[in-house]
Amino acid sequence: MNDQQAGTAGPGYDHRPSGRALPAWGDVSGGRRPGRARGRLMVAPLVGLAVVLSGCTGAQGAASPAPSQAAAAPGPEQSATPRAKEPARQAPAPDAEIPKDPSRLARALAATTADLRRATDAWVRDGDPGKGEPPEPVVLLALHQQRVYRYLARNPTVASRTYAKLPKALAKEAKDNVTAARGLLSLVRPISGSAKFRVRPPKPANVLLGHFRRAERRFGVEWEVLAAVMFVETKFGRVRSPSHTGAQGPMQFMPGTWAAYGMGGDVHDTGDAVLAAANYLHASGAPRDYRRALFAYNHSQAYVDAVLLHAGQMKRDIRNYYAYYNWQVFVVTTRGDRRLTGP
């Protein structure tokens, strides 16, 4: 892994009051661009608490980020909605301006989401989400969508006016994403100083999907909920650094909780970690009571709400899974936000 100085920054999400780290959600500004992650070690100034979201605490307390290994990929998932045949517009640049006017912002979000869905359909139909990296248009469009939602989460008045100008279905989707982001951001404390964070590309999208579905079959926990937990915790395994409390793996387990629910597996192995998370959630009340189970996993109502909102989006349209898969790792710092992964 390469060491890189990241100016004023820190990883993915940040930290919550209980000592848990938070998920990698927003966009970035300021400092030197680290570029696309290739398993490198990112260096970022630190103050307070930082990084992705803590995970399965069980009787022990907090948890934090680190990835794993892959498994067999399922066949491409087909979209439930018709595929548009017209070519998408050119994808926005990684740092393209986010409109501030609600009317322009609504048009930008609608166009970006439509283009992202067309690009995702083409990727699933003609590419191979079980191998390699996503196509550039999917990556760029997902990043722009993520940055729009991040902006809306931090500007409630603009967000309300923007919803009113969106089609009904997209307005609902936007509200869910913004509500999830705003709740998680409320748990964040900006960092300053220096800290090292490891990031890497995630396992292929359909490899992860295979792990989620295998765990659903075994423990009855919906794959969308498991995917949402991994998304919030480590951005699908992009963040590898252990938390300051000692939590590890793509699903964020403390050692004692892993000993109880890891079934003899490797906490850093993706398949083992997803099965253990499903095991823990099932033991904590899922699927009968997801709120209870998720609160046991991470003691924050904002966390529970965010996971369920993201899971609901994936249930409504599986293309939202592929969109979230391409959202990048950001940090909140005292000098602004900074992106650690992506183009």
C-alpha positions in Angstrom: 0.0 0.0 0.0 1.1 3.5 -0.7 1.2 6.3 1.9 -0.4 9.5 0.9 -0.7 12.8 2.7 -4.3 13.9 2.5 -4.1 17.5 3.8 -6.9 18.0 6.3 -9.1 15.0 6.2 -10.3 11.8 7.6 -12.2 8.8 6.3 -15.7 8.0 5.3 -18.2 9.0 7.9 -17.1 10.0 11.3 -17.8 9.3 14.9 -20.8 9.1 17.1 -21.2 10.0 20.8 -21.1 6.4 21.9 -17.6 6.1 20.5 -18.7 4.4 17.2 -17.4 5.6 13.9 -19.8 6.7 11.2 -20.4 5.8 7.6 -18.8 7.1 4.5 -21.5 9.3 3.0 -20.9 12.7 1.5 -18.8 14.7 -1.0 -15.5 16.4 -0.6 -14.0 19.8 -0.8 -10.5 21.2 -0.2 -7.1 19.6 0.0 -5.3 17.4 -2.5 -7.3 14.8 -4.3 -6.2 11.3 -3.3 -7.5 9.7 -6.5 -9.1 6.4 -7.1 -8.4 4.0 -4.2 -6.2 1.0 -5.1 -5.7 -0.5 -1.7 -3.5 2.4 -0.6 -3.0 3.9 2.8 -4.5 7.3 3.1 -3.1 9.8 5.6 -5.5 12.4 7.1 -5.3 14.9 9.9 -7.3 14.0 12.9 -8.9 15.6 15.9 -11.6 13.9 17.9 -13.1 10.8 16.3 -13.2 9.7 12.7 -14.2 7.3 10.1 -16.8 4.9 9.0 -19.6 3.6 11.2 -19.1 1.3 14.1 -20.9 -2.0 13.8 -21.9 -4.9 15.8 -21.1 -4.1 19.4 -23.1 -6.8 21.2 -22.1 -6.7 24.8 -18.9 -4.9 24.1 -19.7 -1.5 22.8 -18.3 0.0 19.6 -17.0 -1.1 16.3 -15.3 0.3 13.1 -14.0 -0.4 9.6 -11.8 -2.9 7.7 -12.6 -5.2 4.7 -12.3 -8.8 3.6 -12.4 -11.4 0.9 -14.9 -12.4 -1.7 -17.1 -15.3 -2.8 -18.9 -16.5 -5.9 -21.0 -14.0 -7.8 -24.6 -14.5 -8.8 -25.8 -13.9 -12.3 -26.6 -10.3 -13.3 -29.7 -8.9 -11.6 -32.4 -7.7 -14.0 -34.1 -4.4 -13.5 -37.8 -4.3 -12.7 -38.4 -1.3 -14.9 -38.1 -0.8 -18.7 -34.7 0.1 -20.0 -34.5 3.3 -21.9 -32.6 2.9 -25.2 -31.6 6.4 -25.8 -28.0 7.2 -24.9 -27.3 9.0 -21.7 -25.8 12.5 -21.6 -22.1 12.8 -20.7 -21.5 12.0 -17.1 -20.6 15.0 -14.9 -17.0 15.5 -13.8 -16.1 14.4 -10.2 -16.2 18.0 -9.0 -18.9 19.4 -11.2 -20.8 22.3 -9.5 -23.9 21.4 -7.5 -26.7 23.9 -8.4 -27.9 26.0 -5.4 -31.2 27.0 -6.9 -34.0 24.5 -6.1 -35.4 24.4 -9.6 -32.0 23.8 -11.2 -31.1 21.3 -8.4 -34.3 19.3 -9.0 -33.5 19.2 -12.7 -30.0 18.1 -12.1 -31.0 15.4 -9.6 -33.7 14.1 -12.0 -31.4 14.0 -15.0 -28.5 12.4 -13.0 -30.8 9.7 -11.5 -32.3 8.9 -14.9 -28.9 8.7 -16.6 -27.5 6.6 -13.7 -30.4 4.1 -14.1 -29.8 3.8 -17.8 -26.1 3.3 -17.3 -26.7 0.7 -14.6 -29.1 -1.2 -16.8 -26.4 -1.2 -19.5 -23.8 -2.4 -17.0 -26.0 -5.2 -15.7 -27.2 -6.2 -19.2 -23.9 -5.9 -21.2 -21.2 -5.9 -18.6 -20.4 -8.1 -15.6 -21.1 -6.7 -12.1 -19.6 -10.0 -10.8 -16.2 -9.1 -12.1 -14.0 -6.1 -12.4 -14.9 -2.4 -11.9 -18.1 -0.6 -12.8 -18.0 1.4 -16.0 -16.9 5.1 -15.7 -20.4 6.6 -16.5 -21.9 4.6 -13.6 -19.1 5.7 -11.2 -19.3 9.4 -12.2 -23.1 9.6 -12.2 -23.3 7.8 -8.8 -20.8 10.2 -7.3 -22.7 13.3 -8.6 -25.9 11.9 -7.2 -24.2 11.3 -3.9 -22.9 14.9 -3.8 -26.3 16.3 -4.6 -27.8 14.4 -1.7 -25.0 15.5 0.6 -25.7 19.1 -0.3 -29.4 18.7 0.4 -28.8 17.0 3.7 -26.9 20.1 4.9 -29.3 22.6 3.5 -32.8 21.7 4.8 -34.6 24.8 3.3 -33.2 24.2 -0.2 -34.1 20.5 0.2 -37.7 21.2 1.0 -38.1 23.5 -2.0 -36.3 20.9 -4.2 -38.6 18.1 -3.2 -41.6 20.2 -4.4 -40.2 20.4 -7.9 -39.4 16.7 -8.3 -41.7 14.0 -9.7 -43.5 12.3 -6.8 -41.6 9.0 -6.9 -38.2 10.8 -7.0 -39.2 13.2 -4.3 -39.9 10.2 -2.0 -36.5 8.7 -2.9 -34.8 12.0 -2.3 -36.4 12.5 1.1 -35.3 9.1 2.2 -31.7 9.5 1.1 -31.5 13.0 2.6 -33.1 12.0 5.9 -30.7 9.1 6.2 -27.7 11.3 5.5 -28.9 14.1 7.8 -29.3 11.7 10.7 -25.9 10.2 10.3 -24.3 13.6 9.8 -25.8 14.6 13.1 -23.6 12.1 14.8 -20.4 13.3 13.1 -17.7 15.3 14.8 -15.2 17.0 12.3 -11.6 15.9 12.6 -8.3 17.7 12.4 -4.7 16.7 13.0 -3.2 13.6 11.5 -4.5 10.0 11.2 -3.9 7.2 8.8 -6.8 5.4 7.1 -6.7 2.4 4.8 -9.1 2.4 1.9 -9.4 -0.1 -1.0 -11.8 -0.8 -3.8 -14.8 -3.0 -2.8 -15.4 -6.5 -4.0 -17.4 -6.7 -7.2 -21.1 -5.7 -6.7 -22.6 -9.1 -7.6 -20.0 -10.9 -5.4 -21.3 -8.9 -2.5 -24.9 -9.5 -3.5 -24.2 -13.3 -3.5 -23.0 -13.0 0.1 -26.0 -11.0 1.2 -28.4 -13.5 -0.4 -26.6 -16.5 1.0 -26.9 -15.0 4.5 -30.6 -14.2 3.9 -31.3 -17.8 3.0 -29.5 -19.1 6.1 -30.8 -16.6 8.7 -33.9 -15.0 7.2 -32.5 -11.5 7.4 -33.3 -9.6 4.2 -30.4 -9.1 1.9 -31.2 -5.4 1.5 -30.9 -4.9 5.3 -27.5 -6.6 5.3 -26.4 -4.5 2.3 -27.5 -1.3 4.0 -25.5 -2.2 7.1 -22.4 -2.8 5.2 -22.9 0.3 3.2 -23.3 2.4 6.3 -20.5 0.7 8.2 -17.6 0.5 5.7 -19.0 1.7 2.4 -19.1 -1.9 1.2 -15.6 -2.7 2.6 -13.8 0.3 1.2 -12.6 1.4 4.6 -10.1 -1.1 6.1 -8.8 0.7 9.2 -9.9 -0.7 12.6 -11.7 1.7 14.8 -10.1 3.3 17.8 -12.2 0.9 19.9 -10.9 -2.2 18.1 -13.8 -3.0 15.8 -12.8 -4.8 12.7 -14.0 -6.2 9.3 -16.4 -5.1 6.6 -19.4 -5.5 9.0 -17.6 -4.0 12.1 -17.4 -6.5 14.9 -15.8 -6.1 18.3 -13.7 -9.1 19.2 -16.1 -10.4 21.9 -19.1 -10.1 19.7 -17.2 -11.9 16.9 -16.3 -14.7 19.2 -19.9 -15.2 20.0 -21.4 -14.8 16.5 -18.6 -15.3 14.0 -19.1 -19.1 13.8 -15.3 -19.7 13.7 -14.8 -17.5 10.6 -12.4 -14.7 9.7 -13.7 -11.3 10.7 -11.9 -9.8 7.7 -13.5 -12.2 5.2 -16.5 -10.7 3.5 -18.6 -13.9 3.3 -17.9 -14.8 6.9 -18.6 -11.3 8.2 -21.9 -11.0 6.3 -23.0 -14.4 7.7 -22.0 -13.3 11.2 -23.9 -10.1 10.9 -27.0 -12.0 9.8 -26.5 -14.4 12.7 -26.3 -11.5 15.2 -29.3 -9.6 13.8 -31.4 -12.8 13.8 -30.4 -13.4 17.4 -31.3 -9.8 18.2 -34.8 -10.0 16.8 -34.7 -9.9 13.0 -36.6 -10.3 10.8 -39.5 -10.1 13.3 -38.3 -6.7 14.7 -35.6 -5.0 12.5 -35.6 -1.9 14.7 -34.7 -3.8 17.8 -32.1 -5.9 16.0 -30.4 -2.9 14.3 -30.4 -0.9 17.6 -28.6 -3.8 19.2 -26.1 -3.7 16.3 -25.5 0.0 16.8 -27.1 1.9 19.6 -28.4 4.9 17.6 -31.9 5.6 16.3 -30.3 7.7 13.5 -28.3 4.6 12.5 -31.4 2.4 12.6 -33.4 4.9 10.6 -30.6 5.3 8.0 -30.2 1.5 7.5 -33.9 0.9 7.1 -34.3 3.9 4.7 -31.5 2.7 2.5 -32.8 -0.9 2.6 -36.2 0.3 1.6 -34.7 2.1 -1.5 -33.0 -1.1 -2.6 -36.2 -3.1 -2.2 -38.1 -0.6 -4.4 -35.5 -0.7 -7.1 -32.4 -2.9 -7.1 -30.6 -0.3 -9.2 -30.4 1.7 -6.0 -28.1 -1.1 -4.6 -25.8 -0.6 -7.6 -25.9 3.2 -7.1 -25.0 2.9 -3.4 -22.3 0.5 -4.3 -20.7 3.3 -6.3 -21.0 6.0 -3.6 -17.6 7.0 -2.3 -15.8 7.5 1.0 -15.7 11.0 2.4 -14.6 12.6 5.7 -15.8 15.7 7.5 -12.9 17.8 8.7 -12.5 21.2 10.4 -11.6 22.6 6.9 -14.4 21.0 5.0 -15.2 17.6 3.6 -12.7 15.4 1.7 -13.2 12.5 -0.6 -10.8 9.5 -0.1 -12.0 7.2 -2.9 -13.3 7.4 -6.4 -12.4 9.2 -9.6 
